Amino acid sequence: MSVSVSTHGLRLKRGSHAWRATVELLSSMRFAIALLTVICIASIIGTVLKQHEPVGNYVNQFGPFWAQVFRAALLDSVYSAWWFLLILLFLVISTSLCVARNTPRILADFKVYKEDIRAQSLKAFGQRAETVLTESPDMAANRIGQLLSGGGWKVKLQRRDLAGKEGGWMVAARAGGAHKLGYIAAHSAIVLVCIGGLLDGDLIVKAQTWFAGKSVYTGGGMIADVPAQHRLSPDNPTFRGNILVPEGGQAGVAILNQSTGVLLQELPFSIELKKFIVDYYSTGMPKLFASEVVLHDRKTGEAKDARIEVNHPASWKGIEIYQSSFDDGGSTVTLKSVPMAAAAKPFEIEGTIGSSAQLTNGSDKLTLEYTALRLINVENFADGTSGSGADVRKVDLVHDMQSRLGAANKVDKPKTLRNIGPSISYKLRDASGQAREFQNYMAPVDAGDGMPVFLLGVREKPEEPFRYLRVPADDKGTMDGFLQMRTALADATLREKAIDRYIARVSDAKRPELAEQLRVSAARALGLFAGVERVKPDSPKTGGWQAIADFMEVNVPQGERERAGTVLVRILNDVLFEVLNLSREKAGLADLPPDQKSQAFLTQSVLAISDAAFYPAPMALMLTDFKQVQASVFQVARAPGKNIVYLGCLLLIIGIFAMLYVRERRLWVWLTPDGVRAGDTAATMAFSVNRKTMDSDREFEHLKARLLAIEDKKETVS
C-alpha cells in the first residue's frame, strides 16, 4: 500500500533488529497486499458459504467432516471471526504506517519545483521545443511566469549568472499536484473503512466476552430467564441484532447471533407493534412490508409513534430500527388428521405456531412441532399444466413414491404465478430425534386440468424441495370421496361385491368359463392393489401400483408385459370404479355416471391411494381453522462507525478520481541571451507528465503556441 514504487516499509535507525524488522514488515506494501488477498479470499468464502446456518444444515450439505472443519475455522461466521477482525486490525496498522511514511514526502514535494535542473538536461526530455524570442530574457521570464500563473500553474523563477554573458532565467512550473494527494486520500480511505468496519462489527462485542465477563448463551427458554452474564448493557457503543415483536406486544431485547450461540442486547427503549401491514400484488407476491410502532423510553416513559418500512428505518436514541422481515407471532391453528395407515384414527388437535405436542402411533411416540402458518402461497402454474414437477398421471409402475410425487409447480415452464391460499407447516419427530417436515394446503388447488386436488407436501431434509401427494377433492370440495373409496377398498365384502358387479356388466352369460377366469384375474388384481395379497408367499404386502408392477415382473414374461399390463390396468380401473360407487352408496350418495369427469376423479383417486402407501407418516394433518397473529422482525443497530465509513468512501472516490483523472505536469523554460542578435532570447522548453495521453500532447502544443509563439514548426521542435 506504499505510495512509492518500493515495496519496502518504514526503516528505523534505532531499536533492536527484531523491532526494526517488524515495523518494516508492517509498513510494507507486500504485507498490506498479502492481507488484502486473504481478506478477498475470506470474503469469497463468506459469500459462497451461507453464514450463521444451523450446524445440521452444514452436515446435511457437506457431511460431518467438512461441517466440523467449517465450524473449527469459523467459516460459517467469517465476518465476525476473530482471525478476520485481526486481519482488519493489522491492515489498519499497515496502511496507516504506509500513509505516515509517504505523506511527509508527498507534502514536501509540493514545495519542490526542481528549478535547479541543468539546462543541458532539458534536451533529454521527449517533449521539448526550442526557439528565439524577440525580447530580453528578463521580459520573457516575467511574461511566461505571468501566463503560467494565470493558467493555474505554480511558478518559480530562478536567475542564473553566466560567465561572460548576461544572466539567464529558469522558469520552473508545476500543476496537478492533487494527483499525489489522491494517493493519500485513497490509502486513508482504506484505513477509515477498516476502522468503521471494526467499530460496527463484532470486535467490541467480542471484547466484552473476552475482558468484561460476558459469555455466549447456548441454551433455550424464555428471554426473561437468561442470566445477566449473557446480556449486554443498553450503553453498549456498537451492536447489530434482531428483535421479533408480535402484534399487540412489546419487546426491548435484541438477539445478537454468535458462532456458538447468542448474546442478548438490552435496548434503552421497548418497541410496541400496533399493526403490521403487508400489501400484495395481484399474483400474491408481497410488495410492501410496514410496521406501525410505538417506541417507549424505559427511563422517562416517553412514547414516540413511528412507521417503519423496508428502506425507510426509524431512528431513536442513536439506534436505527430497520424492517427486516415478518414472522408468525403465535397464531393458533386447528388441525384434523387424515389417516394414511390402516391403524390410524382420525382426531382433531389445537396448537400454537412455535409450540409442540405429543402424539402416539400405537407404541410409537411422535412429537408434533407447529412450524409455520402461511396465508399466502404463490405457486407457478404455467400453460395450464397440472402444476406438478412429476405428473402423477404418468406414473411409472416400477418407481416408488419419490418418482411420483413432485414439487407443487413446474419450474421448466414460463411462470404463471397464482396464490393458492393458506397452508400449515409442521414437523413430526420420532423418539430418536429424526424429523420430517410437512406442508399441507388448506383448500384444494385447481392446477388447470379441471381436477382440484389437496396438496400434501413432505421432505426429509431442509435443503430439499417439498414432494407432494395429490388427493382429489370431491364435488363438495372435501377429501370425503377419496377417504370413502379407500375405506371401501379395505373392506373384503365390498371388494367382492364390486367384482360381482364388474363381472355382471362385462361378461357373456353364454360363456361362464370366461367369466370365472375374469373373476379370478379381477380378484387377484384388486387384492394386490388393496395390499391384502402378496406377490409371492415370502414377499411383504405393498399395495398400489407398486404391487401390480411387482406381480407382472415375477409372473409375466418380459415380452408380454406391455400387452398384459394394458389388460390388467383396464380390468383394475373398471373394478375400482365399482368400488367408488359402492363407497358412495354406503355414504347415501348417488352413483357417479361413467363420464369424463367421473373418470378423472377415479384416476386421481387411484393414484392417490397408490401413493399413500409410501406416505412416511401414519396421518396427514389438515388445517381446518386458524387465528393469525403476525409479528415483525426488526434489525436494530447502533453503528458509530457508519459516518467514518461514509467519510472513507468519500475519500476513496476523491482519491481514485485524483489518481485516474488528474495528471501531474511539470514545465521548464530556459531563457538565455541569443548569441546572434542582441536583445533576442534563446528559449528551450521541456514538458513532463506522469501519464502521457493525447490530452498531454495537445496541452504541450498549446503551451508552445502560447508561451513561445511556436505554431507546430517542425524545424524548431525536437
N, C-alpha and C positions, 0 to 999 in steps of 0.2 A: 504493500500500500504506500510505498515511498513515492514522493513527488519526483525524485531524481531517477535517473536510469539505473543507478546502482541498486542491487538487491541487498546490500549490507545495511545493518541498522546503526543505531547510535553507538559510537565507540568512545567509551570513557577512558580517561587517562589515569584515574585513580581508583583505588579499591582492589580487592582480590581478583584473581583471574576468573574464578567462578562467577563472581558478581558481574564483572565486565562482560563475560560471555553470555550471561543470562539477559542482561539489558540489550546487548547487541542482537540476540535472537528475537526477543520480544518486539523490538522496534524495527525488525527487518521486513522487507517486502515478502520474502519467501515464506516466513512464518504466517503472515496475515493471509496470503493466498492459500496456504495449507488449511488454515482454519475455515476460510470461506468454502473450500472444496468439501470439507467434512460437513459443514452446515448445509450445503446444497444436497449432498447425498442423504443426510438425515431428513431433510425436507421432502425429498422424493419418497423415502420410505414412509414418512408420515402421511403423504398424500395417497400413496397406493394402498397401504395397510390401514384399515379402518381403526380409528382411535377410540379408546375407552369402551371397547366392547366387552361383554361378559366373557370369562375365561372359556366357558363351554363353546362359544361361537368359534374361537380360535382352534379349539380341539377338534370340533366337527369339520372345520375347513382345511386345517393344515396337519392335523394329527397331534398326538400328545407331546412328541419330542419337540417339534418346532414351536408349539404353543408354549412349552416351558422355556425355550430359547428366547422367544419374543418377550416373555414375562421377565426373565432374568436380565435382559438387556434394556428393558423398559421401552421396547419398540412399539408397544401398544399405547404408550403415552409419551411420544417423542418430545413434544414441545414443552412438557413440564418435567422431563427427565433431568436429574442432577447434572449429568455429563453435558447435556445440551446447553443448560444455563451456564455451566462452567466454560464451555467453548465461547459463548457470547461474551462472558466476562473477560476472557483472555483477548478476544477480538477487540473489545473496547480499549483494553490496555495497549495492545499492539498498535492499533490505528492512532490512538492518542499520542503515543511516542513518535510515530511517523510524522504526525502533524507538528508536534513540538520540535522535532529535528529539522523539518524543512521550512516551517513558517518564517523563522528569522532570516533565512537565506533569501526567501521569496520577497519579504518586505524590504530587505536591504537592496535587492535587485532593482526595486522601483526607483532608487536614487542613483542608479548607475546608468550613465548614458554612453559609456565607452568612448568618450571624446578623445582619449589618449591613443586611439588606434593609429598605427603608422599609415601615412599617406600611401606608401607603396603597397600596403596590404589591400587597399581598395580595388586594385586591379585584379585581385584573385576572386572577386565575387562574380557570381553567374549573371546577376543583373546589375549592370553598371553603364554609365554614359559619360562622355567627355565632350566639352565644347569650350568656346571662347565667348565671354560676356563683355559687352562694351560698357563696362563700369568698373570702378575700382573695387578691390577685394572688400574694403570696409563697407561700401554701399551694398555690394552683393550679399555679404553676410547678413547685414541688417534686414534687407528686403526678404531674403529667403527665410530668415528666422521668423519675421512677422507673418509671412504667408503660411508657414507650417503651424504657428501658434493659432492663427485664425482657423485652421483646418482641424483643430483638435489634437495636435501633436504637442508633446512635451519637448522643449527645445533647450539646448545648452550650447553657447558659443565659446569657442576657445581660440585665443590669439596665440600664434606661434611666431617666434623670431627666427628669421632665416639669415644665415651668414652671407653678408654682402648683398642682400636683397631686401626689398620692402617686406615686412612681415606678412604671413599668410593666416587664413582663418579656417578652423574646422567647425562646421555646423553639424552637431550630433542631435538626433531627434528619435523619439520612440512613441509608439501608440499601441493600443490593445493590451495594456498591462492586466486588464481584467481576466485575460486568458489564464494567467498563473493563479489569480485569485480563485478561479474555478476549481483548481486542484484542492485548495484549502477548503472551499465550500463543500465539495463532493466528499472529501475524507472526513470532514467534520460531521457531515450528514450521516455517515455510517456510524460514527460514534453516538450521535444523538438518537438514531433509530434503535440501536442496540440498547442504549440506556433506557429508552422508553419501553422497549420490549422486556427488559429485566424488571422494571418497576411495575408494569402491568401484567407480567407473567406470574409464575408461582414462586419466584425467588423469595419474596418477603413472607409469603405463606409458609414455605418450607423452612425458612429461617426460624419461624415461630415454633415449628415442630422440632427443630434441632436445638434451639437455645432457650425457648420460653416455656418449656414444659407442656406444650400441646402435642396431642397424638391423634393419629388417624383412627376413626371409628370403623370397625369391621362387622359389627353386629346388626341386629334388626330391632323392630319395635317402634314405639311412639317417639316422635321427636322430643317431646317434653321430658322423656325419661333418660335422654342421653346425658351423661355426666359432663361437668364443666370443662374437664381437660380436653374434650373434643370440640369445644365451642370457641370461636374467635370473637374478640371484642367488637362492638359497634364502631370503635375508633380505629379499627384496622385500616391502614392507609391505602391498601390496594387489594382488590379481590374481584372475582367474576364467578357467579354461581347461578343456579336455577331455583325458582320457587314456584310451587303449584298452589293455586288459590281456587277453591270451589265457589260456585255462585252462592252468594249469601254468606260466605265465610270470610275469615281473615287469616293472614299468615304474616309472620315477621321474621322467619328464619330461613335463610337460603342454604342450599346444599352445594358444597364445593367438591366435585368429584376428584379423587386422587387415584393413583395407580393401584393402591392396595385397599381403598375404602373411601370414606367421605369425611369431610370436616363440615361443621355447622357454623354458618356466619350469622351472628345476630345483627339485625338491621336497626337503625335508630328510629324506624317507623314501621308500622304494620300496613299491609295492603288489604283493603276490603274490596272484593269483587261484587259490584252491584248487578252487572249484567254483561254477559258475553254475547257478542254479535258476530254472526258468520253469514255472509251472503254467498250465493252460488250462481254460477252460470246456468243456462238452460240445460246443459248436459249433466249438471250435478257437480261439476268441478267447483271448488271454493275459489272465490275471487276477493274476499275481504275477511280479515280477522280483526276484531276490535274489542277492547275491554273498557267498560266504564267503571272506574275505580274511585275509591276514596282513600287517601293517604292519611294515616293518623300518627302524629308525632307522639312518641312514647313518654317524653319528658313533660311537654307542655300541654298535650291533649289537642293541639291544633289540628284541624282537618282541612284537607285540600282535595277538591274534585279534579279529576284528570281523565282524559280519554287516551288510551294507548292503542296504536295501530302498528302494523308492520311498516318499518322505515319511518315511523313517527313516534319516537320514545318520549316518555315523561322524565323529568329531572327534578330531584328534590334532595336537599341535604348533601349535595355533591355526589349523588348516586343516580346513574342513568337506569331507567327501567324500560326494557325492550319487550315487545310482544314476540315471544319465541315460537310458541305453538299452542295447541289446546289438547285437553285430555278429558277423561271421564272423572267427574267429581264425586262418584259414589252412587251411580244410578242403580235403582232396584229393578230386577227382572223376574219374571215368572216363566219357568221352563216346563215343558211337557215332554216326557220321554216317549220315543217311538222304538219299540222293541226291535232289535236286529238279530237276536238269538232266541231260540225256542223257549229257553228257561227264563228270559227276561220278562218282567211285568211292567205295565205302564204305571207311571206315577207323575205327580207334579211337585216342583220344588221352587222355592223363592230364595233369592240371594242378592248380594250387593257386589257390583263390579269392584274387583280388588280383593274380595274375600274368598273363602274356600269352604267346602262342606265335605262330609264323609258319606260315601255310598258303599253299598255292599253288592257283590255279584256272586251269590252263593257263599262259598267260603272265602272268596277273594274280597279284599277291601280296596276301594278306589277313592282317591281324593279329587274332588271336583274343584277346579280353580277358575273363577269367573275372571276373564282377562279383558274383554272389551265389548262394548255396545256401540255399534255404528249405525247411525240413522241414514247416512248417505253412502251408497256404494255404487261407484261408476265402473261399468264394465264395457268392453268393446264388442259390439255386435255388428260386424261388417258384412255387407252384402246379404243381410237376412239369413245368415248361416245359423247353425244350431247353437252357436256360442260355446263350442267345446273345443279344446285343444286336441281331443281324441274322440271323434264322433262315435257315440255309443251304438248307433245303427250299423256301424261297420265292425261289429265285434268279431275278433278272431277267436275261434273256439279253442285254440291251444294256448292262449295267453291268460294271465291272471288279471286280477283287478287293476294292477298298475298300468297295464296296457290299455284298459278300457276307460278308466277314469281320467279325465283331463282337467285342464285349467278352466276357469269359468268363462274365458274368452279365447278367441283365436287371434294370435298376435301376428300372423303372417298375412293378414288382410288389411286393406285400408281401414283406418279407425272410424268406427261409428259409435260414439260414447253415449251411454244411457244409464240413468240412475235406476237401480233395481231394488231400492228400498232397504229397510233395516236388516241387520244381521247380528248374531251373537257369536262371540268367540270364547272358547273355554279350553281348558286342558284337563285330561284325565290322567292322573299319576298313579302308578301301581305301587305295591308295597316296597319294591326295590328302588323307587325313586325315578324310574323311567316314565316319561310323559309323552303323550301325543297331543297335538293341537288340532282343534276342530273349529270350523266356521260354517254356520248354518244360516241360511236366509229365511226370513220370516214369511215372505209371500212367494208364491210361485212366479217363475220367470218365463215369459214367452220369448224364446230365442229367435223367433222369426219363422218357425216351421209350423206354427199353429198348435203346438202341443206344450202347454205350460208345465214346467217341472219345478220341483223343490230341489235346491242345490244344497247338498250336504258335503262340506269340504273336510279334508283331513290331510295332515302332513306329519312326517316323522321328525323332521329337523327344522329349526327356524329359518335356515337359508334356502329351504326347498319351497317351490310353489305349492299351493293347495291343489289336491286332486279331488274331483267332485263325483259323488254318487247322485244320479238324477232320478228322482222319484216323481212319477206323473201326478198331476193334480186331476181330480175327477170333475164332473160337471158342476159341483158345488165349490170348487176351488180348495178342496181339502185332500189329505192323504188317505181318507177312509176307503176309497175304492181300491187302492193298492193294498192296504192292510187287510181288507176283507178277502181279496183274492189270495194273498199269501196265507191267511188263516185257512181258507178253504183247501188250498193245495196241501196243507199239512194234515188234513182230515182224510183218513183212508176211505171212509164211506162216501164222501163227496167225490174223491178221485174215481172210485168205482162207478159211481152214478154218471160222472162226466164221460167215462169211457163208454158206458152203455148208450148214452145219448149220441155220442160220436158214431158208434157202430150202426145204430139205427138210422142215422142220417146218411151215411155214405155207403153202406154195404148193400149187396144184392141178395134178396131173400132166396133166390133160386140157387145160390152158391154159398151154402152155410160154411163149407170148409174154408173158404177165403175169409169169411167174417171172423172165424176163430183165429186164423193166422194174424189178421189185422188187430184183433183184440190183444193177442199176446205181444205184438210189437208196440201197440199203444201203451199197454200196461207197463212194459219194460221201460220205454222212453219216459213216461210220466213218473215212474218210480225213481229212475235215475235223476231226473230234473228236480224232483221234490227232495232228493237227498235221503230217501228211505231205503234205497238199494245200493249195493256195492258193484263196482265194475268187475272186480274179482273178489273171491271169498276173503282174501287176506288184505285187500285194499281198504283205505278209510272211506267213509261216506263224505262225498264232496258236494254234490248237488249242482244245479245250474248248468249252463252250457259247458262248463269245465268237465262235468261228469259225462255229458254226451260226447265230447271230444275224446276223453279217455276211453270210453267204450268203443268208439269207432276205431281208435288206434290199436286196440287189443284184438277186436273181433272181426274187422273188415280189412281185406287185403288192400294195399295202397292204391292199386289201380282202380278199385271200385268205390273208393271212399267218397269221391265227389258226387257220384250218382246216388249212392246210399245216403249220404248226408243230406242231399236235397229232399229225398223222400222222407227221411226221418224228421227233418225240421218241419216239413209241411204237415205231417201227421201230428207232431207235438203242438204246433201252433193251433191246429183245429181242436185238439183236445183241451188245450189251455183256454181257448175261447169258451168252451162249455164250462170249464172251471170258473171262469169270470162270471158267467151268467148265473151259475149256481150260487156263487157268493152274493150276488145281487138279490137273488130270490130269498136267500136266508136273511138278508137285511131288509126285506119287504120292498125291494125296488124292482122295476120292470127290466126285462132282458134288453140288452143292447142289440140294435139291429146290425146285420152284417155289412156295414158301410165303411167308407174310408176313415171316418173319424173314430169309429169303434176300433178299427184295425190299428190305427196309430196309437190309441191308448193301450191296446193289448200289447203291441210291440214294445212300447216303452216300459210297461209293467213287467213283462217277461224279462227284459234286460235288467231292470232294477232288481227283480227278485234274484236273478243270477248273480249280479254284482254284490248284492247284500251279503252273500255268503262269505265274501272277502273283507267285509267292513270290520275294522280292527277294534270294535268296541261292542259290548252287548246291547247298547242302546244309543240312539241319537237324540239329543236334547233340542227341542224346537222352541223358539221364542213365541210366547202367546200374549204377553203383556209386559209393559215396562213403564218406568217413570224416569225420564232422563234428568240427570244433574250434570251440567257442564262445568269445566274448570279451565282456567287459563294457566299456561306455563310462561312465566316471565323470566327473562335473564336480567339480573341486577348486577351492576358493575360500578366500582369506584376505580377510575383509571387516571391517576395523576400523570402518568407518562404519555397520555394522549396528546396533550399540547406539545410535549417535547418531540413526539413522533411527527406531528404536523410541521413543526419547525424544521426537523430533519428532512422531511420530504420537500419542503420549500427550498432548503439549501441544496438538496440533491438536484432539483430541477435547475436551479440557478447555476450550479457547478457544471452540470452536463452541457447546458446551453453555452456557458462561457468557454468550455473546453472545445466544443464542436464548432461553434459559430463565431467566436471572437479570435481573430488572428493577431498574434503579436508581431509587430513590424518595427524595424529599425532602419534609419536612414542616415547616411553620412554624405556631406558635401565638402570637398577640399577646394579652397579658393586661394590661388596664388597669383602674383602679377604675371602677365603674359610677357614672354621674352621677345616677342616680335613687335608688338605695337605698344607704346607707352600708354598707360591709362586703362588698358584692357586687362581682363582677368581670365586665367585658365581655370576651368571648373571641372572637377571629377566627382561624379555622384555614384554611390553604391547603395543597393537596396537589399534588405534581408527580411525574410518572413519565416515563421516557424512551420507553416504548412503551405506549400506552393499550390496555387489554384489558378484558374482562369481569371478570377477576380483580382488576384495579386498581380497578374501580368497587366491587366487593364489599369490597375492603380499605378503601377510603375510608369506606364506610358503617360498617364495623366500627370504624374509628378514631373516627368521630363518636360512636358509641354508647359507646365505652369511655372516651374522653378527655373528651368534652363532654356525655355523657349525652343525646345527641340521637337520638331514635328516628324518623328519617326525617320530621321535622316540616317540611312544605312551607313553613310561614310563616317558618321561621328559616333555611332553607337556600337559598342563591342558586344 
